[in-house]
Amino acid sequence: MLAEDEIRSPEIQRLIDLMRETMRDTPGVGLAAPQIGESVRLVVIEDREEYQQGISAEGLAERGRAPVPFHVIANPVLTVLDESPRLFFEGCLSVGGFVALTARHAAVRVTGLNECAEPITIEAQGWYARILQHEIDHLNGMLYVDRMLTRSFMTDASYRRSWQDRTVAEICAELSIPG
């Protein structure tokens, strides 16, 4: 756990800047400190509107996806609000070039501290809830490949070529995956 004075320290503030830059350069929608070799409970998240360009309105609705401004969460604690599984493709900066169908809870609450060491509470559903669960998994030593439906693991190029414009139900039927 990061102490409040540690969060405000120049070292952690530099780490936050580095994480923001790394996440944006990739580009990704989240990054956890262990992904860049830092063993601290810290994540950065941002889902820019420009990342959603080219996804149909139906696709955005299916994902429950909307822009999320940049923010920092130190010492996050996740509470599940809606256990209903939501299945969709995930990728990860730690496993570049691949995606797989991964079930996540429909809604979560995350408490923690922001970059100023002030308490925050986030309640999220849809894609934002997925991002939070994915990044907090990193802090707990898990990757999406530990949760994925193995039959759905594929290259990002294959997904874009054959699957990105299809619904999850269509994909599950085609791959003979219960969905």
C-alpha positions in Angstrom: 0.0 0.0 0.0 1.2 3.5 -0.8 1.1 5.9 2.1 -0.4 9.3 1.5 2.9 11.1 1.6 4.4 8.6 -0.8 1.6 9.3 -3.3 2.4 13.0 -3.2 6.2 12.4 -3.4 8.1 13.5 -6.5 9.0 9.9 -7.3 5.4 8.7 -7.5 4.3 11.8 -9.3 7.1 11.1 -11.9 5.9 7.5 -12.1 2.3 8.7 -12.7 3.6 10.9 -15.6 5.6 8.0 -17.0 2.6 5.7 -16.8 0.3 8.2 -18.5 2.9 8.7 -21.3 3.4 4.9 -21.7 -0.4 4.2 -21.8 -1.0 6.9 -24.4 2.0 5.9 -26.5 0.9 2.3 -26.8 -2.1 3.3 -27.0 -4.1 1.7 -24.2 -7.0 2.5 -21.9 -5.2 1.5 -18.6 -1.9 0.7 -17.1 -0.9 -0.8 -13.8 2.5 0.0 -12.2 3.6 -3.7 -12.2 3.3 -3.7 -16.0 6.3 -1.4 -16.1 8.2 -3.1 -13.3 7.0 -1.1 -10.3 5.6 -3.1 -7.3 3.2 -0.5 -6.1 -0.6 -0.5 -6.1 -1.2 2.2 -8.6 -3.1 2.4 -11.9 -3.9 5.0 -14.5 -7.0 4.9 -16.7 -8.2 6.9 -19.7 -10.5 5.9 -22.5 -10.3 8.7 -25.0 -13.1 9.5 -27.5 -10.6 9.1 -30.3 -10.0 5.4 -29.3 -13.7 4.8 -30.0 -13.6 6.2 -33.5 -14.6 3.5 -36.0 -16.7 1.5 -33.6 -20.4 1.6 -34.6 -23.0 3.0 -32.3 -24.3 -0.5 -31.8 -20.8 -1.8 -30.9 -20.3 1.0 -28.4 -23.7 0.2 -26.9 -23.0 -3.5 -26.8 -19.8 -2.8 -24.8 -21.4 -0.1 -22.6 -18.5 2.1 -23.7 -18.1 5.9 -23.4 -15.1 8.2 -22.9 -13.4 8.1 -19.5 -11.1 11.0 -18.5 -7.6 10.4 -17.3 -7.4 9.5 -13.6 -5.1 7.8 -11.1 -6.1 5.2 -8.5 -3.7 4.3 -5.7 -4.5 1.4 -3.4 -7.7 0.4 -5.2 -10.2 -1.8 -3.5 -12.8 -3.4 -5.8 -16.3 -4.4 -4.7 -18.6 -6.1 -7.2 -22.0 -4.4 -7.5 -23.5 -6.7 -10.2 -22.0 -10.1 -10.6 -23.7 -10.7 -14.0 -21.0 -11.8 -16.4 -20.4 -9.6 -19.4 -18.4 -11.3 -22.1 -16.3 -9.3 -24.6 -12.8 -9.3 -26.2 -9.9 -8.0 -24.2 -6.3 -7.3 -25.1 -3.5 -6.2 -22.9 -0.3 -4.2 -23.2 1.5 -7.1 -21.4 0.4 -9.6 -24.0 0.6 -7.5 -27.1 -1.0 -8.5 -30.4 -3.6 -10.9 -28.9 -7.2 -10.8 -27.7 -9.7 -13.2 -26.2 -13.2 -13.3 -24.9 -13.1 -12.5 -21.2 -16.0 -12.4 -18.8 -16.1 -9.5 -16.3 -18.7 -8.4 -13.7 -21.3 -5.9 -15.1 -20.8 -3.3 -12.4 -18.2 -2.5 -9.7 -17.2 0.1 -7.1 -13.6 1.0 -6.6 -12.3 3.0 -3.7 -8.8 4.3 -3.3 -6.8 7.5 -3.4 -6.2 9.9 -6.3 -2.8 11.4 -7.4 -3.2 14.0 -4.6 -3.8 11.2 -2.0 -7.5 12.3 -1.7 -10.1 9.5 -1.2 -12.1 8.6 -4.3 -15.0 6.3 -5.0 -15.9 5.2 -8.5 -19.0 3.3 -9.5 -18.8 1.9 -13.0 -20.5 -0.4 -15.3 -19.9 -1.7 -18.8 -16.6 -1.0 -20.5 -15.3 1.2 -17.6 -16.0 -1.6 -15.1 -14.1 -4.0 -17.4 -11.1 -1.6 -17.5 -11.1 -1.3 -13.7 -11.3 -5.0 -13.1 -8.5 -5.6 -15.7 -6.1 -3.1 -14.2 -6.8 -4.2 -10.6 -6.2 -7.8 -11.7 -2.6 -6.7 -12.7 -2.1 -5.5 -9.1 -3.1 -8.9 -7.9 -0.8 -10.8 -10.2 -3.4 -11.8 -12.8 -3.7 -11.2 -16.6 -6.8 -11.5 -18.8 -5.3 -14.8 -20.2 -5.9 -16.3 -16.7 -9.7 -15.5 -17.1 -10.2 -15.8 -20.9 -12.2 -18.4 -22.7 -9.3 -20.3 -24.2 -11.1 -21.2 -27.5 -11.4 -17.5 -28.3 -7.7 -16.6 -28.0 -6.5 -15.1 -31.3 -4.3 -12.5 -32.8 -5.5 -9.0 -32.8 -5.2 -9.0 -36.7 -7.4 -12.1 -36.9 -10.0 -10.4 -34.6 -10.0 -7.2 -36.7 -10.2 -9.2 -40.0 -12.9 -11.6 -39.1 -14.7 -10.7 -35.8 -14.7 -7.0 -34.8 -18.0 -6.2 -36.6 -19.9 -9.2 -35.2 -21.8 -9.4 -31.9 -20.6 -11.5 -29.0 -23.5 -13.9 -29.5 -22.6 -14.4 -33.2 -18.9 -15.0 -32.3 -19.8 -17.5 -29.6 -22.1 -19.4 -31.9 -19.4 -19.5 -34.7 -16.7 -20.7 -32.2 -19.0 -23.1 -30.4 -18.6 -21.3 -27.2 -21.5 -21.1 -24.7 -22.5 -17.5 -24.5 
